[in-house]
Amino acid sequence: MLRMNREKNTIKTSVKNYCANYDTGYKCCGVMIDKDLKQYIDQDYYNKPCKIANGDNCQYYDHIVRKTAGF
């Protein structure tokens, strides 16, 4: 018997399913990608509550996740 996904389609669900910076409990890993495709840790995001889950804007989510996942 197949089990259906019972999670509602919310912004928190999209963060959990698509954001590479997501860590358990909606903590951010803080990894950002600059225009030269180099990765760095942004101390303003690292180990802090997820900005998207709290209703704020997130640089990584807006520029990477939203564009690639089609939100």
N, C-alpha and C positions, 0 to 999 in steps of 0.2 A: 504494500500500500504506500503510495506517495504521500509525503507530508508537505503540506502547503506552507509557504512562508507567511507567517502571521504578523510580521512587522509592518506597521503602517508606513507609507511613503512620506516621511517627513525630512526636514533638513538634517536632523540628527542622524537619521538612518543613512542619508547620502554621505554624511561625514564618515560614519563608521564603515560604510561599504566601499567608498572610493578614495578617501583621503589617505595618502601615504604617511602623513604626519600623525594620524590618529593613534592614540595609545589608550589602554583600558581606563575607563573613567573620564573620557573626553579630555585627556591631557595632551598637549601638543609636543611633538618631538622637535619642532622648530627648524627643520631642514628647509632651506629656501634655495631657489635656483635663480641665478642672475642672468643677464642678457647674453653672456658668453657660455651659458649652460654649465657654469661651475656651481657646485653646491657649497653652502655655508650654513652654520648654525646662527640663527637670529636669536639673540638673548632676550628680546622683547616677547618672543613666542615660546621659547624653550621651557618645558616643564610647567607651563601655565595652563589654566583652563582654556578649552577650545573657544575661540572667539565666535565662530559661526554658530556653535551650539548655544552660545549666550546671546545671540542676536546682533553681534557686531560684524564688521567686515574683516576678512582675512586675506592678506596679499596672496598667499599660496593657493588657497581655495578658489579665489576669484580668477586668478590668471592661469592656473593649471587644471584643477579638477573641473570647474564649471565649463571650461572650453572643451576639454577632451570628453567629458561624460555627456555633454549636451544639455546642461541644466540652464 
